Amino acid sequence: MNLPLNIDLSGKTAVVTGGGGVLCSEFAKAIAASGASVAILDLNGEAAERVADAIKTDGGKAIGISANVLEKESLESAKKVINDAFGPVDILINGAGGNNTKGTTTKDYFDPADLEDEDVKTFFDLDPAGVGFVFNLNFLGTLLPTQVFAMDLKDREDAVIINISSMNAFTPLTRIPAYSGAKAAISNFTQWLAVHFSKVGIRVNAIAPGFFHTQQNHALLFDENGNYTARSQKILSQTPMDRFGTPEELLGTLLWLLEPKASGFVNGVVVPVDGGFSAYSGV
């Protein structure tokens, strides 16, 4: 694997939640390629094992584990497996998260006429249970793994936690109020954790990805003819670099935040990697 930065994580053990997904699987591979032993945790155990197998095929050390970030017992069971296989945990990447259609509106702007249209979901139709699921998945899905794995990190040298926020945390996107609010909570929680753990040497930072083109979201960004959708065009009109990112373009920020010689005094920050989206006023 070609890495944007060469760092040495030999002897370290890393946990990546949501590691079976598109972006976090790249994180896991980069960390393994830097010498660490990596545990890939995902609700989809088969996806986690596929990533682990790919790492091992490339000569790295990894295990894939089915785990639910919303169940502490599941995480504690995973921690035992990891400790038995690789020893104490040094690095935690809280990558699990996501949205739910029940916390999403159909349109950008409210129109009272839409209240009579059964095919349009307005702000008033948002499902509290769906909104709660999004907040739990993102916030509790970061808090609970941190509670479990920071029990190891508190005793390790150069321990690092990296959370995954979003450009939504800077300025909310239309249609997705639950996800935007949940990611804003992650940014705030990152700052809180950085202060809380500062006396035991655990650095806590976050990466806020912008819009990245992956196979997972291809149908949302491109139509059947390969042209940008209306939503894509709107996104790109607000992205000064006028393109989507690729998963590999997150790796430089990830590795920089993991390397104590490069970022040892960086603590409690949320780094946007978004082509300038969060910086642009639209004018």
VMD Tcl script that draws the C-alpha trace (Angstrom):
set ca {
  {0.00 0.00 0.00}
  {1.38 3.40 -0.99}
  {1.12 5.73 1.99}
  {1.28 9.54 1.88}
  {3.39 9.56 5.07}
  {5.87 7.03 6.39}
  {5.37 6.52 10.11}
  {6.32 3.63 12.35}
  {3.53 2.10 14.42}
  {5.38 -1.15 15.10}
  {4.42 -2.65 18.44}
  {1.17 -0.70 18.56}
  {-2.33 -2.16 18.64}
  {-5.14 -0.25 16.96}
  {-8.92 -0.68 17.03}
  {-11.02 0.65 14.15}
  {-14.79 0.64 14.68}
  {-16.89 0.65 11.55}
  {-13.79 -0.87 9.98}
  {-15.74 -2.85 7.41}
  {-16.90 0.35 5.71}
  {-15.38 2.13 2.72}
  {-13.46 4.89 4.51}
  {-12.58 3.10 7.73}
  {-11.32 0.02 5.91}
  {-8.78 2.33 4.25}
  {-7.85 3.65 7.69}
  {-7.31 0.11 8.95}
  {-5.15 -0.82 5.97}
  {-3.00 2.30 6.33}
  {-2.46 1.72 10.04}
  {-1.52 -1.91 9.40}
  {0.83 -0.89 6.59}
  {2.54 1.38 9.13}
  {3.34 -1.63 11.32}
  {0.51 -1.79 13.86}
  {-1.64 -4.79 14.67}
  {-5.20 -3.83 13.77}
  {-8.54 -5.05 15.06}
  {-11.36 -4.28 12.65}
  {-14.70 -4.04 14.44}
  {-17.96 -3.93 12.53}
  {-21.56 -4.95 13.10}
  {-21.11 -6.90 9.88}
  {-18.57 -9.48 10.96}
  {-18.03 -10.77 7.43}
  {-17.10 -7.28 6.23}
  {-14.65 -6.94 9.12}
  {-13.06 -10.29 8.29}
  {-12.70 -9.36 4.62}
  {-10.72 -6.26 5.55}
  {-8.59 -8.26 7.98}
  {-7.92 -10.90 5.31}
  {-6.84 -8.20 2.84}
  {-4.42 -6.80 5.40}
  {-2.97 -10.22 6.15}
  {-2.60 -10.94 2.44}
  {-0.42 -7.82 2.25}
  {1.71 -9.06 5.14}
  {0.05 -7.12 7.95}
  {-1.42 -8.26 11.26}
  {-5.17 -7.97 11.69}
  {-8.30 -9.61 13.03}
  {-11.91 -8.97 12.09}
  {-14.50 -9.01 14.87}
  {-18.26 -8.65 14.83}
  {-19.16 -6.05 17.47}
  {-22.00 -3.67 18.21}
  {-20.81 -0.20 19.24}
  {-24.13 0.36 21.03}
  {-23.66 -2.62 23.36}
  {-20.97 -2.35 25.98}
  {-20.88 -6.10 26.60}
  {-20.20 -6.71 22.91}
  {-17.32 -4.24 23.00}
  {-15.89 -5.75 26.18}
  {-15.97 -9.20 24.58}
  {-14.16 -7.79 21.56}
  {-11.57 -6.16 23.80}
  {-10.78 -9.52 25.40}
  {-10.22 -11.08 21.99}
  {-7.99 -8.18 20.97}
  {-5.96 -8.22 24.18}
  {-5.44 -11.98 23.89}
  {-4.33 -11.67 20.27}
  {-2.32 -8.43 20.26}
  {-2.03 -7.07 23.81}
  {-3.20 -3.69 25.13}
  {-4.75 -1.14 22.79}
  {-2.77 2.02 21.90}
  {-4.95 3.57 19.19}
  {-8.72 3.89 18.87}
  {-10.41 5.06 15.67}
  {-14.10 5.70 16.35}
  {-15.34 5.28 12.81}
  {-18.77 3.72 13.33}
  {-21.65 6.03 12.48}
  {-24.22 6.87 9.86}
  {-27.62 8.31 9.04}
  {-31.18 6.99 8.85}
  {-33.94 8.00 6.43}
  {-36.34 8.43 9.36}
  {-34.25 11.43 10.44}
  {-34.25 13.00 6.96}
  {-36.59 15.41 5.17}
  {-37.51 15.10 1.50}
  {-36.89 18.72 0.57}
  {-34.41 21.43 1.47}
  {-37.05 24.00 2.43}
  {-40.40 23.77 4.18}
  {-43.53 24.46 2.14}
  {-46.86 24.31 4.04}
  {-48.46 22.73 0.97}
  {-46.27 19.66 1.51}
  {-48.22 18.83 4.67}
  {-50.97 17.51 2.41}
  {-48.60 15.39 0.29}
  {-48.07 11.88 1.63}
  {-45.00 11.42 -0.56}
  {-43.14 14.34 1.04}
  {-41.58 13.99 4.47}
  {-41.41 17.39 6.15}
  {-39.75 18.47 9.38}
  {-43.02 17.64 11.15}
  {-42.85 14.06 9.94}
  {-39.42 13.29 11.39}
  {-39.59 10.12 13.47}
  {-38.25 10.63 17.02}
  {-37.13 7.00 17.10}
  {-35.23 7.46 13.83}
  {-33.62 10.67 15.06}
  {-32.71 8.93 18.31}
  {-31.13 6.05 16.40}
  {-28.90 8.46 14.47}
  {-27.79 10.24 17.64}
  {-27.16 6.96 19.43}
  {-25.22 5.41 16.56}
  {-22.93 8.40 16.20}
  {-22.61 9.69 19.76}
  {-23.07 6.62 21.95}
  {-21.27 4.65 19.22}
  {-18.27 6.84 20.00}
  {-18.71 7.14 23.77}
  {-19.08 3.42 24.54}
  {-16.00 2.22 22.58}
  {-14.02 5.00 24.23}
  {-15.16 3.87 27.68}
  {-14.10 0.31 26.92}
  {-10.80 0.78 25.08}
  {-9.54 3.85 26.94}
  {-9.09 1.52 29.92}
  {-6.03 0.30 27.98}
  {-5.07 3.65 26.49}
  {-4.74 5.37 29.87}
  {-1.71 3.22 30.61}
  {-0.03 3.45 27.19}
  {2.58 5.86 25.89}
  {1.53 8.09 22.96}
  {-2.06 6.85 23.12}
  {-4.39 8.35 20.50}
  {-8.12 8.51 19.90}
  {-9.41 9.77 16.56}
  {-13.14 10.41 16.13}
  {-14.92 10.87 12.83}
  {-16.91 14.08 12.58}
  {-18.19 15.68 9.37}
  {-18.40 18.97 7.52}
  {-22.01 18.95 8.80}
  {-20.59 19.77 12.21}
  {-19.38 23.15 10.92}
  {-22.50 24.05 8.93}
  {-25.51 21.72 8.74}
  {-26.56 20.37 5.39}
  {-30.18 20.53 4.28}
  {-32.42 17.47 4.67}
  {-30.31 15.66 7.30}
  {-30.90 17.41 10.65}
  {-30.32 14.33 12.79}
  {-26.99 13.45 11.19}
  {-25.79 17.05 11.22}
  {-26.67 17.44 14.89}
  {-25.08 14.12 15.81}
  {-21.80 15.01 14.09}
  {-21.78 18.40 15.81}
  {-22.01 16.45 19.06}
  {-19.00 14.37 18.01}
  {-16.91 17.50 17.46}
  {-17.90 18.87 20.86}
  {-17.27 15.49 22.51}
  {-13.83 15.34 20.90}
  {-12.90 18.60 22.60}
  {-14.34 17.41 25.90}
  {-12.41 14.13 25.78}
  {-9.18 15.91 24.84}
  {-9.39 17.99 28.00}
  {-10.61 15.14 30.18}
  {-7.81 12.75 29.20}
  {-5.04 15.35 28.89}
  {-3.43 14.50 32.24}
  {-2.95 10.82 31.35}
  {-1.42 11.45 27.94}
  {-4.27 10.42 25.65}
  {-4.59 12.79 22.70}
  {-8.07 13.05 21.19}
  {-8.72 14.64 17.80}
  {-11.23 14.26 14.98}
  {-11.29 14.17 11.21}
  {-14.22 15.82 9.44}
  {-14.50 14.35 5.93}
  {-16.26 16.26 3.20}
  {-17.86 14.55 0.22}
  {-15.96 11.50 -0.98}
  {-16.81 9.47 -4.05}
  {-17.01 5.78 -3.20}
  {-18.81 2.80 -4.69}
  {-21.16 3.01 -1.72}
  {-22.53 6.44 -2.63}
  {-22.01 6.33 -6.40}
  {-25.74 6.10 -7.13}
  {-26.42 9.18 -5.00}
  {-23.80 11.29 -6.75}
  {-24.15 10.09 -10.36}
  {-27.14 9.18 -12.50}
  {-27.38 6.09 -14.71}
  {-25.55 7.95 -17.49}
  {-22.60 8.83 -15.29}
  {-23.60 12.49 -14.97}
  {-23.74 14.41 -11.72}
  {-27.09 14.37 -9.92}
  {-28.70 17.68 -8.92}
  {-27.48 17.12 -5.35}
  {-23.92 16.56 -6.63}
  {-24.02 19.74 -8.66}
  {-25.14 21.68 -5.61}
  {-22.34 20.16 -3.52}
  {-19.67 20.91 -6.09}
  {-20.91 24.48 -6.52}
  {-20.01 24.97 -2.85}
  {-16.69 23.11 -3.02}
  {-13.87 25.43 -4.13}
  {-11.78 22.51 -5.41}
  {-14.74 21.55 -7.64}
  {-14.48 17.79 -7.14}
  {-15.17 14.98 -4.70}
  {-12.42 13.51 -2.56}
  {-11.12 9.97 -2.70}
  {-10.75 7.79 0.43}
  {-6.96 7.80 0.06}
  {-6.94 11.58 0.56}
  {-7.91 11.12 4.21}
  {-4.87 9.02 5.02}
  {-2.33 11.84 5.30}
  {-4.40 13.54 8.01}
  {-4.97 10.22 9.78}
  {-1.27 9.29 9.87}
  {-0.21 12.82 10.86}
  {-2.56 12.69 13.87}
  {-1.19 9.27 14.86}
  {2.47 10.29 14.76}
  {3.50 11.90 18.09}
  {6.65 13.47 16.60}
  {4.52 15.29 14.03}
  {1.38 16.09 16.05}
  {2.31 15.50 19.68}
  {1.01 18.94 20.72}
  {-2.16 18.68 18.63}
  {-5.08 17.92 20.91}
  {-8.80 18.60 20.74}
  {-8.96 19.72 17.10}
  {-11.39 18.80 14.32}
  {-9.60 18.74 10.97}
  {-11.80 19.27 7.89}
  {-10.72 17.35 4.79}
  {-13.33 18.67 2.41}
  {-11.85 20.55 -0.53}
  {-12.71 23.86 1.13}
  {-16.44 23.14 1.52}
  {-16.64 24.24 5.16}
  {-14.59 27.39 4.46}
  {-16.65 28.67 1.53}
  {-19.37 31.27 2.11}
  {-20.85 30.82 -1.35}
  {-19.71 34.28 -2.45}
}
mol new
graphics top color blue
foreach p $ca { graphics top sphere $p radius 0.5 }
foreach p [lrange $ca 0 end-1] q [lrange $ca 1 end] { graphics top cylinder $p $q radius 0.2 }
display resetview
